[in-house]
Amino acid sequence: MKPKILTTIRDYSPKLLAADALAGITVALVALPLSIAIAIASGATPAAGLITAVVAGFIISALGGSRVQIGGPTGAFIVIVYGIVHNHGIDGLLAATLMAGLILLLAGLLGAGKLIRHVPEPVIEGFTIGIAIVIAFSQLKDLSGMRGAALPADFLPKLAGLWSMRSTIDPSSLVLGILCVAAILVLRRLAPKIPWLVLVVAVASIAAVMALPSVETVAARYGNLPQALPMPRFPAMSFATMVALLPSALTIAFLAGIESLLSAIVADRMIGGAHRSNAELIAQGVANIASPLFGGLPATGAIARTATNVNAGGRTPVAGMIHALFILLAMMLAAPLAGALALPALAALLIVTAWTMSEPHRWPERLRLPKLDLALLLLTAALTVLADLTLAIALGTLIGIGLRIARGEITAPQWHTPFRWGGDDRD
C-alpha cells in the first residue's frame, strides 16, 4: 500500500527532474482542453474539469501505486456524471463522488485491488463501446452549433431533442467541427508523436475568434474561468440523498477502479514496472474525496494521458504532480485564453476520443470471440446506451462470471490492454 513516490524519491536526480518536468508540461497541455471538454460534456462547468485535473491529478500521482500514472477527469465518466447532474444537480454529483471516494478508499485498505480483475473483459469492452456511442451523440449539439435547452440524459430522448433542434444548426460551427475531427484523425496518423489534438483545437479557436462570430466559445456560454481554486466546502448530504445516490456512487467507484488499474497495467508494460494495486485504489479514493470538496468531478487514471507521460519521458510520480501544478498555473495566468476555446472544436475533440475508445480496428477480433462472449459484449453495450450503466455493469458481470464458472475457469484471465500508443487519445 506504500505510494510509489516513496520508492522513486530515494534515487531522484536533477536529470530525472528535468525529464519529469518536460513530460508533466507536455501532458498538461493535452489535459487542459480535454478536461474542459469532458466537464462540459458531463453537464458541469468548465472550471470543474480544471479543478479535477489539478486536485485529483496531484493526489493520484502523489499517493498512487504507479510510477507514471496521470489522473484526472476521463471520458468514461461522462455518461454517469451527466445523468447524476440531470437528476440530482451539481450537489448530488459532489455527494456521489465523495461517497465513491470513500468506497474506493475502503476497497484499497481491504486489499481489493486484485478483485477487479474478475470483471469479465467482454463487459469492460461492452460498456466502453456503449459509453463511446453516447459521448459521440451528446457532442452533436455543440459540434453543429445548435441552440436550445440542455439535452435529456437518456439516449432516445436525447436523439429526439437533437432532431427537434436541427433547424438551429450553425453552418460555420458545423464546418469548423467537422474539419477539426478530420484534421485530428488525419494528422495524428501522419505524425503520431506531435500533439495534434492541442494544436488543432488552438488553431480552430483562433479562427473562430477572428473570423467566425457565430461560433460559441467557452467564455461566451459559461463566463470567465476562475483564476484560482475555490475554497473547499462539504456538499449538502442527507440520509435520503445518500441512499438515492448509492448506485451512482458504486458505479463511479467501479469505473474509477477499473480505469485506473487498467491504465496502471498498461503503464507497467510500457516502462517494465510493477504497480501496487491497493495503493492505487487508496489514491483514487483520496482523490475522489478531495475533488468534490473543491467542486470537481470524479477522477481516475487516464490511459492516454499516462501513455503521453511515458512517451514524453516521465518516469516518476513527480511528472504527474508537475502536470497538475502546471494546469493550476495556467488557470492563474491564462484563464482568458482557455475561455476562448471554441465549443465545436472541443466537441470534435471528444468525438475523436469516443471513436478511439470504441477501438473500431478490433472488430474483426471481437467477431471471432466465442458466441456467448460476443453476445455478452453486445448486451452490455446495448444496456449502457439504452438503459443504465449501473444495470449494464451489474448484469454483465453476473452473466460473465456465470459463463466463466460454467467453463470451469476459476482463475481470472489477464485483461487485454488495448490502445494504440501512437497518439490516440482514449480519455
Backbone torsions as a table, in degrees:
resi	resn	phi	psi	omega
1	MET	NA	0.1	-177.8
2	LYS	-72.0	130.3	177.4
3	PRO	-59.5	144.7	-178.4
4	LYS	-64.1	-27.1	-177.6
5	ILE	-63.1	-28.7	178.9
6	LEU	-69.7	-25.8	177.4
7	THR	-82.7	-45.7	-173.7
8	THR	-74.4	-23.6	-174.3
9	ILE	-74.2	-17.0	-176.0
10	ARG	-61.6	-41.6	-176.6
11	ASP	-110.8	29.7	-176.7
12	TYR	-70.8	146.4	-175.1
13	SER	-141.0	163.8	175.6
14	PRO	-58.0	-33.6	178.6
15	LYS	-64.4	-43.3	176.9
16	LEU	-64.9	-39.3	179.3
17	LEU	-61.9	-42.5	179.4
18	ALA	-62.9	-43.0	179.3
19	ALA	-65.6	-43.4	180.0
20	ASP	-65.4	-38.6	-179.6
21	ALA	-64.2	-44.8	178.8
22	LEU	-63.2	-43.6	179.5
23	ALA	-65.6	-42.6	-179.3
24	GLY	-61.6	-41.9	178.9
25	ILE	-67.5	-39.3	178.2
26	THR	-60.6	-47.1	179.8
27	VAL	-64.9	-38.6	-179.4
28	ALA	-61.5	-38.2	179.2
29	LEU	-63.5	-33.9	176.3
30	VAL	-76.6	-41.9	-173.4
31	ALA	-69.9	-30.0	-174.1
32	LEU	-62.3	-57.4	178.6
33	PRO	-67.1	-32.3	-179.8
34	LEU	-66.5	-39.9	179.0
35	SER	-64.0	-40.7	177.1
36	ILE	-63.4	-44.9	-178.2
37	ALA	-63.9	-42.6	-179.9
38	ILE	-64.7	-40.6	179.0
39	ALA	-62.9	-45.2	179.6
40	ILE	-62.3	-45.1	179.9
41	ALA	-64.5	-25.3	-179.4
42	SER	-83.8	-3.2	-178.8
43	GLY	85.8	11.8	178.7
44	ALA	-105.5	-177.4	178.2
45	THR	-83.9	154.2	176.2
46	PRO	-55.6	-36.2	-179.0
47	ALA	-59.6	-33.5	-178.5
48	ALA	-61.4	-37.1	178.4
49	GLY	-66.1	-43.0	179.2
50	LEU	-65.9	-41.8	179.0
51	ILE	-60.0	-42.3	179.5
52	THR	-62.5	-44.0	-179.8
53	ALA	-62.1	-36.9	-178.0
54	VAL	-75.6	-57.5	-172.7
55	VAL	-70.6	-57.4	-177.6
56	ALA	-68.8	-38.2	-179.9
57	GLY	-59.9	-42.7	179.4
58	PHE	-65.1	-45.8	-175.7
59	ILE	-66.6	-42.5	-178.5
60	ILE	-61.3	-39.0	177.4
61	SER	-72.3	-41.6	-175.0
62	ALA	-70.3	-34.7	-174.4
63	LEU	-110.1	-7.2	-170.5
64	GLY	-74.5	169.9	-178.2
65	GLY	-98.8	10.3	178.0
66	SER	-115.7	144.8	179.4
67	ARG	-69.2	-30.9	-167.7
68	VAL	-128.7	9.6	-178.3
69	GLN	-63.0	134.8	173.5
70	ILE	-112.4	126.3	-178.2
71	GLY	-108.2	161.0	178.2
72	GLY	160.6	-170.2	177.0
73	PRO	-71.8	143.1	-179.7
74	THR	-133.0	162.1	-178.5
75	GLY	-62.1	-25.7	-178.5
76	ALA	-59.9	-26.0	-176.6
77	PHE	-88.9	-10.2	-171.9
78	ILE	-56.1	-46.2	-175.6
79	VAL	-62.5	-50.5	-176.8
80	ILE	-69.1	-39.4	-179.0
81	VAL	-66.0	-42.9	179.7
82	TYR	-60.0	-41.9	179.3
83	GLY	-64.7	-40.8	179.4
84	ILE	-65.9	-45.3	179.0
85	VAL	-61.0	-41.5	-178.4
86	HIS	-65.3	-38.4	-174.3
87	ASN	-94.2	-28.2	-173.3
88	HIS	-127.5	-2.9	179.6
89	GLY	80.2	176.8	-178.2
90	ILE	-63.9	-40.2	179.1
91	ASP	-62.5	-35.3	176.1
92	GLY	-63.6	-40.0	177.4
93	LEU	-63.4	-45.4	-179.2
94	LEU	-61.2	-41.2	179.2
95	ALA	-65.7	-43.8	-179.5
96	ALA	-64.4	-39.2	179.3
97	THR	-66.0	-42.4	178.2
98	LEU	-62.4	-42.9	177.5
99	MET	-62.1	-41.3	178.0
100	ALA	-62.0	-38.8	176.9
101	GLY	-60.9	-41.8	178.1
102	LEU	-64.1	-40.0	178.5
103	ILE	-63.3	-44.7	179.4
104	LEU	-64.7	-41.3	178.9
105	LEU	-60.8	-46.0	179.0
106	LEU	-63.8	-41.3	179.1
107	ALA	-61.1	-41.8	178.6
108	GLY	-66.1	-42.6	179.8
109	LEU	-65.2	-30.7	179.6
110	LEU	-86.8	0.1	177.2
111	GLY	75.5	35.1	-176.1
112	ALA	-89.2	7.6	-175.2
113	GLY	-56.3	-40.2	-176.7
114	LYS	-79.9	-16.0	-177.7
115	LEU	-68.4	-28.0	-175.9
116	ILE	-63.8	-23.2	179.8
117	ARG	-66.8	-13.3	178.8
118	HIS	-76.9	-10.0	174.9
119	VAL	-66.9	125.1	-176.0
120	PRO	-62.1	140.8	-179.5
121	GLU	-60.9	-37.9	176.6
122	PRO	-58.8	-30.1	176.8
123	VAL	-69.8	-43.9	178.1
124	ILE	-59.8	-47.5	179.9
125	GLU	-65.8	-40.2	-177.9
126	GLY	-63.3	-47.3	-178.8
127	PHE	-73.1	-26.8	175.2
128	THR	-65.7	-43.7	177.4
129	ILE	-63.3	-43.2	178.9
130	GLY	-62.3	-43.8	177.5
131	ILE	-60.7	-41.9	-179.5
132	ALA	-60.8	-41.6	178.8
133	ILE	-62.3	-46.1	-178.6
134	VAL	-64.9	-42.1	179.0
135	ILE	-59.5	-47.9	-176.5
136	ALA	-59.5	-46.1	-179.0
137	PHE	-69.5	-31.9	-179.5
138	SER	-69.4	-17.6	-178.6
139	GLN	-91.8	-6.3	-176.7
140	LEU	-64.6	-30.8	180.0
141	LYS	-63.9	-52.7	-179.3
142	ASP	-71.7	-34.0	179.7
143	LEU	-60.3	-37.6	-176.4
144	SER	-101.4	4.7	177.3
145	GLY	69.8	24.1	178.7
146	MET	-65.0	148.3	177.5
147	ARG	-116.5	140.9	178.2
148	GLY	158.1	-175.2	-178.4
149	ALA	-66.2	163.7	177.0
150	ALA	-59.5	142.8	-179.0
151	LEU	-72.8	149.5	176.3
152	PRO	-63.6	162.0	-179.4
153	ALA	-76.7	-34.8	-176.7
154	ASP	-76.2	148.2	-169.4
155	PHE	-65.9	-51.9	-176.5
156	LEU	-64.9	-44.6	172.7
157	PRO	-61.1	-30.8	177.0
158	LYS	-63.2	-44.1	177.9
159	LEU	-61.5	-41.6	178.4
160	ALA	-63.3	-39.0	178.3
161	GLY	-65.0	-40.5	177.4
162	LEU	-63.4	-41.7	-179.7
163	TRP	-64.1	-37.9	-179.0
164	SER	-70.2	-20.5	-179.6
165	MET	-95.4	2.4	-170.7
166	ARG	-58.3	-27.0	-178.6
167	SER	-73.9	-11.1	-177.7
168	THR	-97.8	8.2	-179.1
169	ILE	-58.8	133.2	176.3
170	ASP	-98.4	114.6	-176.0
171	PRO	-56.1	-39.8	-179.2
172	SER	-62.4	-44.3	179.3
173	SER	-63.6	-43.7	-178.0
174	LEU	-63.1	-45.6	179.9
175	VAL	-64.4	-44.1	179.4
176	LEU	-61.3	-44.8	-179.4
177	GLY	-63.0	-44.9	179.5
178	ILE	-63.9	-41.4	178.0
179	LEU	-62.3	-38.0	178.7
180	CYS	-64.5	-44.9	178.0
181	VAL	-58.3	-49.5	-178.3
182	ALA	-63.2	-42.0	-177.6
183	ALA	-64.3	-44.9	-179.2
184	ILE	-63.5	-45.5	-178.1
185	LEU	-63.5	-42.9	-176.5
186	VAL	-74.9	-47.6	-173.5
187	LEU	-67.5	-38.3	-179.0
188	ARG	-70.5	-22.3	174.8
189	ARG	-76.3	-35.6	-179.5
190	LEU	-74.3	-39.8	-178.6
191	ALA	-140.6	79.2	-170.2
192	PRO	-64.5	-20.3	-176.7
193	LYS	-85.9	-7.9	178.0
194	ILE	-88.7	135.7	-178.6
195	PRO	-75.2	70.5	-176.2
196	TRP	-61.6	-32.5	179.9
197	LEU	-52.6	-48.5	-179.3
198	VAL	-67.5	-45.2	-175.0
199	LEU	-67.2	-41.1	-179.5
200	VAL	-64.9	-44.8	179.0
201	VAL	-62.4	-40.6	-179.7
202	ALA	-65.2	-47.6	-179.3
203	VAL	-63.6	-43.2	179.2
204	ALA	-62.4	-39.1	-179.8
205	SER	-68.1	-38.7	176.5
206	ILE	-63.1	-43.3	178.8
207	ALA	-62.4	-39.4	-179.5
208	ALA	-66.0	-44.2	-178.8
209	VAL	-65.6	-37.4	-174.2
210	MET	-85.0	-33.2	-169.7
211	ALA	-134.6	-5.0	-175.5
212	LEU	-128.3	78.7	-174.3
213	PRO	-64.4	-21.4	-178.9
214	SER	-80.1	-11.4	-179.2
215	VAL	-81.1	125.3	-175.9
216	GLU	-81.4	143.4	177.1
217	THR	-109.9	171.0	178.8
218	VAL	-58.8	-48.4	-177.6
219	ALA	-66.7	-35.4	-179.4
220	ALA	-62.8	-35.4	-178.9
221	ARG	-90.8	-39.8	-170.2
222	TYR	-110.0	-3.0	-176.6
223	GLY	84.3	-179.3	-177.5
224	ASN	-67.5	142.9	176.9
225	LEU	-75.6	150.1	179.5
226	PRO	-69.3	154.0	-179.8
227	GLN	-109.8	16.8	176.4
228	ALA	-162.7	162.6	175.0
229	LEU	-71.5	142.1	176.8
230	PRO	-73.3	165.9	173.9
231	MET	-69.5	139.5	-179.7
232	PRO	-67.3	146.2	174.5
233	ARG	-146.2	149.1	-179.3
234	PHE	-84.9	129.0	-178.7
235	PRO	-66.9	150.0	177.7
236	ALA	-65.7	125.2	-178.1
237	MET	-140.5	134.7	172.1
238	SER	-123.2	168.3	-179.9
239	PHE	-61.3	-41.4	179.7
240	ALA	-63.4	-39.7	178.1
241	THR	-64.1	-42.9	-179.5
242	MET	-62.8	-40.8	178.6
243	VAL	-64.1	-44.6	-178.9
244	ALA	-64.6	-33.3	-175.7
245	LEU	-92.0	-6.4	-175.9
246	LEU	-57.3	-45.4	177.5
247	PRO	-59.2	-39.6	178.5
248	SER	-66.9	-40.2	179.0
249	ALA	-63.3	-41.0	178.1
250	LEU	-63.9	-39.3	179.0
251	THR	-65.9	-43.9	177.6
252	ILE	-59.6	-44.9	-180.0
253	ALA	-62.3	-42.7	179.5
254	PHE	-62.1	-48.8	-179.8
255	LEU	-62.1	-42.4	179.9
256	ALA	-62.8	-42.1	179.3
257	GLY	-64.8	-47.5	-179.7
258	ILE	-60.8	-51.9	-174.4
259	GLU	-64.5	-41.7	-176.7
260	SER	-68.6	-42.6	-178.2
261	LEU	-73.1	-34.6	174.9
262	LEU	-63.9	-42.7	178.1
263	SER	-63.1	-40.4	-180.0
264	ALA	-65.7	-37.1	177.6
265	ILE	-64.5	-44.1	178.0
266	VAL	-60.6	-44.5	179.8
267	ALA	-61.9	-40.8	177.8
268	ASP	-56.7	-43.0	-177.4
269	ARG	-70.9	-26.3	179.9
270	MET	-77.4	-33.9	-175.5
271	ILE	-111.9	-1.4	-178.1
272	GLY	70.9	34.6	-177.8
273	GLY	-108.5	-169.9	177.9
274	ALA	-145.0	116.9	-178.5
275	HIS	-84.2	164.7	176.4
276	ARG	-107.4	104.8	-169.6
277	SER	-63.4	-39.6	-178.1
278	ASN	-72.2	-36.3	174.2
279	ALA	-62.8	-36.7	178.9
280	GLU	-65.0	-42.9	178.3
281	LEU	-64.9	-38.8	178.0
282	ILE	-62.3	-43.6	178.6
283	ALA	-62.9	-41.9	177.3
284	GLN	-62.1	-38.8	178.7
285	GLY	-63.4	-49.6	179.7
286	VAL	-61.9	-41.0	-179.6
287	ALA	-63.2	-39.6	-178.8
288	ASN	-82.0	-9.2	167.7
289	ILE	-83.2	-42.4	-176.1
290	ALA	-74.2	-41.3	-175.1
291	SER	-55.2	-49.8	-179.3
292	PRO	-68.0	-22.1	177.7
293	LEU	-65.2	-25.9	177.4
294	PHE	-100.8	4.7	-179.3
295	GLY	90.8	18.9	-177.3
296	GLY	-90.2	177.4	-177.7
297	LEU	-97.1	173.4	169.9
298	PRO	-60.8	150.4	-177.5
299	ALA	-136.3	158.0	175.6
300	THR	-159.0	177.9	173.6
301	GLY	-67.5	132.6	-175.7
302	ALA	-103.3	114.9	-170.6
303	ILE	-60.5	-50.3	-175.6
304	ALA	-68.1	-39.7	179.2
305	ARG	-67.7	-35.0	175.2
306	THR	-63.1	-43.8	178.2
307	ALA	-63.9	-39.7	176.8
308	THR	-60.8	-40.5	178.6
309	ASN	-61.2	-46.8	-180.0
310	VAL	-63.4	-46.8	-178.7
311	ASN	-64.6	-25.6	179.6
312	ALA	-87.0	-3.5	175.4
313	GLY	107.9	1.9	178.2
314	GLY	-66.5	134.1	-178.5
315	ARG	-133.9	-5.3	177.6
316	THR	-138.3	166.5	179.3
317	PRO	-59.7	-15.9	179.3
318	VAL	-60.2	-33.5	179.6
319	ALA	-60.7	-43.5	178.6
320	GLY	-66.7	-36.2	177.9
321	MET	-67.2	-39.9	177.2
322	ILE	-65.3	-38.6	177.0
323	HIS	-56.8	-44.1	179.8
324	ALA	-67.3	-42.9	-179.4
325	LEU	-66.8	-34.0	178.7
326	PHE	-68.0	-38.3	176.1
327	ILE	-64.4	-39.4	176.0
328	LEU	-61.8	-43.0	178.2
329	LEU	-62.3	-40.1	177.8
330	ALA	-63.8	-38.9	175.9
331	MET	-60.2	-42.4	-175.6
332	MET	-71.4	-35.2	-171.6
333	LEU	-108.5	-22.7	-171.6
334	ALA	-133.1	28.1	179.9
335	ALA	-57.7	-40.6	178.8
336	PRO	-60.9	-34.4	178.4
337	LEU	-67.0	-41.4	177.2
338	ALA	-65.1	-33.8	178.2
339	GLY	-68.1	-17.7	-179.6
340	ALA	-86.3	0.1	179.1
341	LEU	-63.2	135.2	-177.8
342	ALA	-79.0	132.5	-178.5
343	LEU	-62.4	-39.9	176.7
344	PRO	-61.4	-33.8	178.1
345	ALA	-68.3	-40.6	176.9
346	LEU	-66.5	-38.3	176.2
347	ALA	-62.7	-41.1	177.3
348	ALA	-61.3	-41.3	177.7
349	LEU	-56.3	-45.6	-178.5
350	LEU	-73.3	-31.2	175.5
351	ILE	-65.0	-41.5	175.6
352	VAL	-64.1	-41.0	177.2
353	THR	-59.4	-44.5	179.3
354	ALA	-62.9	-41.8	178.1
355	TRP	-59.4	-44.1	-179.5
356	THR	-69.8	-38.7	176.5
357	MET	-55.7	-39.2	-175.9
358	SER	-73.7	-14.7	178.8
359	GLU	47.1	63.7	-176.2
360	PRO	-61.3	-25.6	-179.9
361	HIS	-66.3	-13.2	-177.0
362	ARG	-95.4	2.4	-178.2
363	TRP	-62.8	-39.2	175.5
364	PRO	-56.7	-39.9	178.2
365	GLU	-67.1	-41.5	179.4
366	ARG	-63.6	-39.4	-178.1
367	LEU	-68.7	-15.2	176.1
368	ARG	-90.9	-0.8	177.1
369	LEU	-63.6	156.7	169.8
370	PRO	-53.0	145.9	-172.0
371	LYS	-56.4	-40.0	-178.6
372	LEU	-68.7	-36.9	177.2
373	ASP	-66.1	-42.4	177.9
374	LEU	-63.9	-40.7	178.1
375	ALA	-63.1	-38.3	178.5
376	LEU	-65.3	-42.0	177.4
377	LEU	-58.9	-49.3	-177.2
378	LEU	-67.5	-37.6	177.9
379	LEU	-63.5	-44.5	179.6
380	THR	-62.7	-42.5	178.9
381	ALA	-62.8	-44.5	-178.5
382	ALA	-65.0	-42.5	178.8
383	LEU	-65.7	-37.1	178.1
384	THR	-61.6	-42.0	-177.8
385	VAL	-76.2	-48.0	-167.3
386	LEU	-97.8	-20.8	-176.2
387	ALA	-118.5	-95.0	-171.7
388	ASP	-153.9	136.1	-177.6
389	LEU	-62.7	-39.6	179.2
390	THR	-61.6	-46.9	178.3
391	LEU	-61.7	-42.2	-178.5
392	ALA	-60.3	-46.0	-177.8
393	ILE	-69.2	-46.2	-176.8
394	ALA	-64.7	-50.8	-178.8
395	LEU	-66.3	-43.1	179.4
396	GLY	-60.9	-42.6	179.9
397	THR	-65.1	-43.1	178.7
398	LEU	-61.2	-46.1	179.7
399	ILE	-64.5	-43.2	-178.8
400	GLY	-62.8	-43.5	178.0
401	ILE	-65.8	-37.2	176.1
402	GLY	-61.4	-42.4	177.9
403	LEU	-63.9	-40.3	-179.0
404	ARG	-64.9	-42.3	179.1
405	ILE	-65.1	-41.7	179.3
406	ALA	-61.4	-29.3	178.8
407	ARG	-87.1	-4.4	-178.6
408	GLY	78.7	20.9	-179.8
409	GLU	-91.6	99.8	-175.9
410	ILE	-85.1	-43.0	-178.6
411	THR	-81.8	133.3	178.9
412	ALA	-65.9	133.5	179.3
413	PRO	-70.9	160.6	174.6
414	GLN	-69.2	136.9	176.1
415	TRP	-65.1	141.5	166.9
416	HIS	-71.4	139.8	178.2
417	THR	-116.7	83.5	-178.8
418	PRO	-72.7	-175.0	175.1
419	PHE	108.8	119.8	-179.5
420	ARG	-89.0	126.8	-167.5
421	TRP	-84.3	0.0	-175.6
422	GLY	-81.6	41.2	173.2
423	GLY	109.7	-3.5	176.9
424	ASP	-68.0	158.6	-179.1
425	ASP	-133.1	110.0	-176.7
426	ARG	-90.9	-18.2	-171.1
427	ASP	-64.2	NA	NA
